[in-house]
């Protein structure tokens, strides 16, 4: 009987500890995070930190510090758009409050933007600083084994920043999707011990898609630029998942006009490429014929390796011998603010696999 009473007291004490942890006690992860961030704060200051964490979307957890800042800013902007404070845990997954109101009013037509006048590129511009010289934790997050910049983490930041830029340009709260990464150009290797500045804005807008140009430079004024990236985003209706129209773009400066014209040329080239896509029964275009000839040339060069490996050039290798792959389960921690897989996570994993393969 004494042993049973002791066991019951032990279970009750254990349950009490669990209840304290689940309600935000010292043992809970949230409490540990608060005390880690500011161990000396108490009273009103501690209450303010608790409030900030409560209004932080759960999707930002386990992300890099830069992605956390960008997503928290976007979440606050969404709450302002929807007119009330809400948590980020799944409330923007499928139907936003704004879209729900439209459906309730019986407006089942096109999801037209309220403003038809257009927006300027500066209205979508976003920038964020990498304070590597002051933040040791940030520095370690972006350092690779060779003491240089971990480029895979930069890809995550580019995708997160592009999402913020796209959200600044659209009206309401549509579903914003990364349609493609057109080009990422590296001009030099950056100094990871020096501060860097990431910024970008919308440079071209079509009917339902937009091109976003981003850059990273050593100075906040944009000088000494070492990375340039172009992302294409499309906007979809939250319920039908069909493309919706977005506000047009109005360039102001000569530089913005140049970027806008280049974006239009690239969009036209993409349409032509889709039209000239190789199809069975259709004659090959000039570009397709060049690709076919190049493929035949490479296959001919692989002949000795396939038929007589001992006589082949020792410095050559078959393409399939370089193949590598890995499999992973996409855990909930890898989702974005729409509760879908984070595109930046996929790009980072793809780049790091490609780097290991090379």
VENGIVEN-V622161 format. One record per residue. N is the residue number from 1. RES is the residue in one letter. SS is DSSP state (H for helix, E for strand, - for the rest). Layout:
BEGIN
{{N,RES,SS} {N,RES,SS}}
END
This chain:
BEGIN
{{1,X,-} {2,X,H} {3,X,H} {4,X,H} {5,X,H} {6,X,H} {7,X,H} {8,X,H} {9,X,H} {10,X,H} {11,X,H} {12,X,H} {13,X,H} {14,X,H} {15,X,H} {16,X,H} {17,X,H} {18,X,H} {19,X,H} {20,X,H} {21,X,H} {22,X,H} {23,X,-} {24,X,-} {25,X,-} {26,X,-} {27,X,-} {28,X,-} {29,X,H} {30,X,H} {31,X,H} {32,X,H} {33,X,H} {34,X,H} {35,X,H} {36,X,H} {37,X,H} {38,X,-} {39,X,-} {40,X,-} {41,X,-} {42,X,-} {43,X,-} {44,X,H} {45,X,H} {46,X,H} {47,X,H} {48,X,H} {49,X,H} {50,X,H} {51,X,H} {52,X,H} {53,X,H} {54,X,H} {55,X,-} {56,X,-} {57,X,-} {58,X,H} {59,X,H} {60,X,H} {61,X,-} {62,X,-} {63,X,-} {64,X,-} {65,X,H} {66,X,H} {67,X,H} {68,X,H} {69,X,H} {70,X,H} {71,X,H} {72,X,H} {73,X,H} {74,X,H} {75,X,H} {76,X,H} {77,X,H} {78,X,H} {79,X,H} {80,X,H} {81,X,H} {82,X,H} {83,X,-} {84,X,-} {85,X,-} {86,X,-} {87,X,-} {88,X,-} {89,X,-} {90,X,-} {91,X,-} {92,X,-} {93,X,-} {94,X,-} {95,X,-} {96,X,-} {97,X,H} {98,X,H} {99,X,H} {100,X,H} {101,X,H} {102,X,H} {103,X,H} {104,X,H} {105,X,-} {106,X,-} {107,X,-} {108,X,-} {109,X,-} {110,X,-} {111,X,-} {112,X,-} {113,X,-} {114,X,-} {115,X,-} {116,X,-} {117,X,-} {118,X,-} {119,X,E} {120,X,-} {121,X,H} {122,X,H} {123,X,H} {124,X,-} {125,X,-} {126,X,E} {127,X,E} {128,X,E} {129,X,E} {130,X,E} {131,X,-} {132,X,-} {133,X,-} {134,X,-} {135,X,-} {136,X,H} {137,X,H} {138,X,H} {139,X,H} {140,X,H} {141,X,H} {142,X,-} {143,X,E} {144,X,-} {145,X,-} {146,X,-} {147,X,-} {148,X,-} {149,X,E} {150,X,-} {151,X,H} {152,X,H} {153,X,H} {154,X,H} {155,X,H} {156,X,H} {157,X,H} {158,X,H} {159,X,H} {160,X,H} {161,X,H} {162,X,H} {163,X,H} {164,X,H} {165,X,H} {166,X,H} {167,X,H} {168,X,H} {169,X,H} {170,X,-} {171,X,-} {172,X,-} {173,X,-} {174,X,-} {175,X,E} {176,X,E} {177,X,E} {178,X,E} {179,X,E} {180,X,E} {181,X,E} {182,X,E} {183,X,E} {184,X,E} {185,X,E} {186,X,E} {187,X,-} {188,X,-} {189,X,-} {190,X,-} {191,X,-} {192,X,-} {193,X,-} {194,X,-} {195,X,-} {196,X,E} {197,X,E} {198,X,E} {199,X,E} {200,X,E} {201,X,E} {202,X,E} {203,X,E} {204,X,E} {205,X,E} {206,X,-} {207,X,-} {208,X,-} {209,X,E} {210,X,E} {211,X,E} {212,X,E} {213,X,E} {214,X,E} {215,X,E} {216,X,E} {217,X,E} {218,X,-} {219,X,-} {220,X,-} {221,X,-} {222,X,-} {223,X,-} {224,X,-} {225,X,E} {226,X,E} {227,X,E} {228,X,E} {229,X,E} {230,X,E} {231,X,E} {232,X,E} {233,X,E} {234,X,E} {235,X,E} {236,X,E} {237,X,-} {238,X,-} {239,X,-} {240,X,-} {241,X,-} {242,X,-} {243,X,E} {244,X,-} {245,X,-} {246,X,-} {247,X,-} {248,X,-} {249,X,E} {250,X,-} {251,X,-} {252,X,-} {253,X,-} {254,X,H} {255,X,H} {256,X,H} {257,X,H} {258,X,H} {259,X,H} {260,X,H} {261,X,H} {262,X,H} {263,X,H} {264,X,H} {265,X,H} {266,X,H} {267,X,H} {268,X,H} {269,X,H} {270,X,H} {271,X,H} {272,X,H} {273,X,H} {274,X,H} {275,X,H} {276,X,-} {277,X,-} {278,X,-} {279,X,-} {280,X,-} {281,X,-} {282,X,-} {283,X,-} {284,X,-} {285,X,-} {286,X,H} {287,X,H} {288,X,H} {289,X,H} {290,X,H} {291,X,H} {292,X,H} {293,X,H} {294,X,H} {295,X,H} {296,X,H} {297,X,H} {298,X,H} {299,X,H} {300,X,H} {301,X,H} {302,X,-} {303,X,H} {304,X,H} {305,X,H} {306,X,H} {307,X,H} {308,X,-} {309,X,H} {310,X,H} {311,X,H} {312,X,-} {313,X,-} {314,X,-} {315,X,-} {316,X,-} {317,X,-} {318,X,-} {319,X,H} {320,X,H} {321,X,H} {322,X,H} {323,X,-} {324,X,-} {325,X,-} {326,X,-} {327,X,-} {328,X,-} {329,X,-} {330,X,-} {331,X,-} {332,X,H} {333,X,H} {334,X,H} {335,X,E} {336,X,-} {337,X,-} {338,X,-} {339,X,-} {340,X,-} {341,X,E} {342,X,-} {343,X,H} {344,X,H} {345,X,H} {346,X,H} {347,X,H} {348,X,H} {349,X,H} {350,X,H} {351,X,H} {352,X,H} {353,X,H} {354,X,H} {355,X,H} {356,X,H} {357,X,H} {358,X,-}}
END
